[in-house]
Amino acid sequence: MGLQTIQLKDGSLIPKGGVGTWEMGEMEDEKDLEVESIYKSIELGIRLLDTAEMYGEGGAEKVVGKAINKAISNGIVKREDLYIVSKVYPFNAGKRNIFRSCENSLKRLGVDYLDLYLLHWRGSIPLRETVYCMEKLVKEKKIKRWGVSNFDVEDMEELLSIPNGENCVVNQVLYHIASREADTELVKFGIPLMAYSPLARAGTIVRDRSIFKNELILELAEKYNCTIYQIMLAFVHSQPNYITIPKSTQIKHLCDNYDVLSDKIKLSEEDVQRLDNEFPAPTIRRPINMI
Ligand SMILES: NC(=O)c1ccc[n+]([C@@H]2O[C@H](COP(=O)([O-])OP(=O)(O)OC[C@H]3O[C@@H](n4cnc5c(N)ncnc54)[C@H](OP(=O)(O)O)[C@@H]3O)[C@@H](O)[C@H]2O)c1
């Protein structure tokens, strides 16, 4: 559908933009709206859907499942057009639970494979065991490929030192214009990063709220005739090694985000550079942020 893609290590392509689903599937009276928002995203042209067994304790996966089912039934997409990402809780990411966890995610989503399965964050189960299980899931065709999330430099180094650790295709980390820790070192691993909270959760997780009064952002919002959130998202989207997954349940916001992810609103190289200068990545490495 014309959305940019990034090539992963295994040669496959992943859409550069998608949607998130955190906090979906939690409230009974909001589920219909949430299903509609995912359906609308697919209708707009979004193919990558990011979810997790954690979100709404499976509720978000059910929401995604309903939206997918509707989109497939209505002939908008086929399963193979979609790129479904889910995540396993760290405490389930070992031989004892991961196979059941994955099966339950598949059931809730109503699909027979995931395009990408991520370890949500590091827990106490040895990485070697998680990698072994991920590889087994690939062999069993339950997942196409696997990755990690919230992994900082030391975690990546350890991962890459264990058997098959190099098969990790993505690291999903917090990244937005005012939190660019991943740019300092993590990006150098050459494993694409999936930027979560690219809108800084509508600004709720930025300590310095002056970003919303920043003259450059306001100037660019006027220049591109868009919102400041679109400028924030467009900056993340302009970064070559990043995939991003903004979340919204409002049609207006979904359309705004889609305009950025589909490059209808695209920052010039010069404007990306100006934003880069205004919101630089740390020169000395700082730990990645996590929420
Ligand atoms: N791996 C991890 O540990 C991890 C952690 C956090 C998130 N994630 C994933 O990343 C996804 C995205 O991150 P996120 O949900 O934390 O935050 P986000 O995408 O940065 O922001 C979501 C918030 O921004 C609002 N919003 C969305 N588009 C907007 C727009 N164009 N203009 C104004 N407001 C807008 C949404 O409200 P409305 O719904 O009202 O539009 C919502 O409150 C998650 O949903 C999840 O899938 C992963």
The ligand as an SDF file (V2000), in Angstrom:
LIG
                    3D

 48 52  0  0  0  0  0  0  0  0999 V2000
    7.6900   -2.6250   24.4940 N   0  0  0  0  0  0  0  0  0  0  0  0
    7.2720   -1.8370   25.4570 C   0  0  0  0  0  0  0  0  0  0  0  0
    7.6880   -1.9450   26.6160 O   0  0  0  0  0  0  0  0  0  0  0  0
    6.2610   -0.7800   25.1250 C   0  0  0  0  0  0  0  0  0  0  0  0
    6.0150    0.2590   26.0440 C   0  0  0  0  0  0  0  0  0  0  0  0
    5.0970    1.2370   25.6820 C   0  0  0  0  0  0  0  0  0  0  0  0
    4.4450    1.1810   24.4710 C   0  0  0  0  0  0  0  0  0  0  0  0
    4.6670    0.1260   23.6000 N   0  0  0  0  0  0  0  0  0  0  0  0
    3.9510    0.0190   22.3110 C   0  0  0  0  0  0  0  0  0  0  0  0
    4.0880    1.2540   21.6040 O   0  0  0  0  0  0  0  0  0  0  0  0
    2.7930    1.7760   21.3080 C   0  0  0  0  0  0  0  0  0  0  0  0
    2.8270    3.2870   21.2380 C   0  0  0  0  0  0  0  0  0  0  0  0
    3.2610    3.8590   22.4570 O   0  0  0  0  0  0  0  0  0  0  0  0
    2.2600    4.5100   23.5360 P   0  0  0  0  0  0  0  0  0  0  0  0
    0.8920    3.9830   23.3760 O   0  0  0  0  0  0  0  0  0  0  0  0
    2.9410    4.3280   24.8480 O   0  0  0  0  0  0  0  0  0  0  0  0
    2.3340    6.0580   23.2490 O   0  0  0  0  0  0  0  0  0  0  0  0
    2.2280    7.0420   21.9880 P   0  0  0  0  0  0  0  0  0  0  0  0
    1.9030    6.3070   20.7620 O   0  0  0  0  0  0  0  0  0  0  0  0
    3.4410    7.8840   22.0400 O   0  0  0  0  0  0  0  0  0  0  0  0
    1.0340    7.9860   22.4220 O   0  0  0  0  0  0  0  0  0  0  0  0
   -0.2710    7.5380   22.5790 C   0  0  0  0  0  0  0  0  0  0  0  0
   -1.0800    8.7130   23.1010 C   0  0  0  0  0  0  0  0  0  0  0  0
   -1.0190    9.7880   22.1670 O   0  0  0  0  0  0  0  0  0  0  0  0
   -2.3240   10.1600   21.7350 C   0  0  0  0  0  0  0  0  0  0  0  0
   -2.2310   10.4240   20.3000 N   0  0  0  0  0  0  0  0  0  0  0  0
   -2.0170    9.5240   19.3050 C   0  0  0  0  0  0  0  0  0  0  0  0
   -1.9280   10.1280   18.1130 N   0  0  0  0  0  0  0  0  0  0  0  0
   -2.0770   11.4510   18.3540 C   0  0  0  0  0  0  0  0  0  0  0  0
   -2.0770   12.5900   17.5210 C   0  0  0  0  0  0  0  0  0  0  0  0
   -1.8860   12.4980   16.2040 N   0  0  0  0  0  0  0  0  0  0  0  0
   -2.2880   13.8100   18.1050 N   0  0  0  0  0  0  0  0  0  0  0  0
   -2.4630   13.9230   19.4370 C   0  0  0  0  0  0  0  0  0  0  0  0
   -2.4680   12.8680   20.2880 N   0  0  0  0  0  0  0  0  0  0  0  0
   -2.2720   11.6440   19.7450 C   0  0  0  0  0  0  0  0  0  0  0  0
   -3.2140    9.0000   22.0710 C   0  0  0  0  0  0  0  0  0  0  0  0
   -4.4810    9.4550   22.4420 O   0  0  0  0  0  0  0  0  0  0  0  0
   -5.8170    9.1080   21.5730 P   0  0  0  0  0  0  0  0  0  0  0  0
   -6.0070    7.6210   21.6920 O   0  0  0  0  0  0  0  0  0  0  0  0
   -6.8430    9.9100   22.2610 O   0  0  0  0  0  0  0  0  0  0  0  0
   -5.5380    9.5490   20.1760 O   0  0  0  0  0  0  0  0  0  0  0  0
   -2.5310    8.3910   23.2940 C   0  0  0  0  0  0  0  0  0  0  0  0
   -2.9330    9.0570   24.4710 O   0  0  0  0  0  0  0  0  0  0  0  0
    1.9360    1.1900   22.4430 C   0  0  0  0  0  0  0  0  0  0  0  0
    0.5620    1.3280   22.2180 O   0  0  0  0  0  0  0  0  0  0  0  0
    2.4600   -0.2210   22.4810 C   0  0  0  0  0  0  0  0  0  0  0  0
    1.9310   -0.9920   21.4160 O   0  0  0  0  0  0  0  0  0  0  0  0
    5.5980   -0.8250   23.9080 C   0  0  0  0  0  0  0  0  0  0  0  0
  1  2  1  0
  2  3  2  0
  2  4  1  0
  4  5  1  0
  4 48  2  0
  5  6  2  0
  6  7  1  0
  7  8  2  0
  8  9  1  0
  8 48  1  0
  9 10  1  0
  9 46  1  0
 10 11  1  0
 11 12  1  0
 11 44  1  0
 12 13  1  0
 13 14  1  0
 14 15  2  0
 14 16  1  0
 14 17  1  0
 17 18  1  0
 18 19  2  0
 18 20  1  0
 18 21  1  0
 21 22  1  0
 22 23  1  0
 23 24  1  0
 23 42  1  0
 24 25  1  0
 25 26  1  0
 25 36  1  0
 26 27  1  0
 26 35  1  0
 27 28  2  0
 28 29  1  0
 29 30  1  0
 29 35  2  0
 30 31  1  0
 30 32  2  0
 32 33  1  0
 33 34  2  0
 34 35  1  0
 36 37  1  0
 36 42  1  0
 37 38  1  0
 38 39  2  0
 38 40  1  0
 38 41  1  0
 42 43  1  0
 44 45  1  0
 44 46  1  0
 46 47  1  0
M  CHG  2   8   1  16  -1
M  END
$$$$
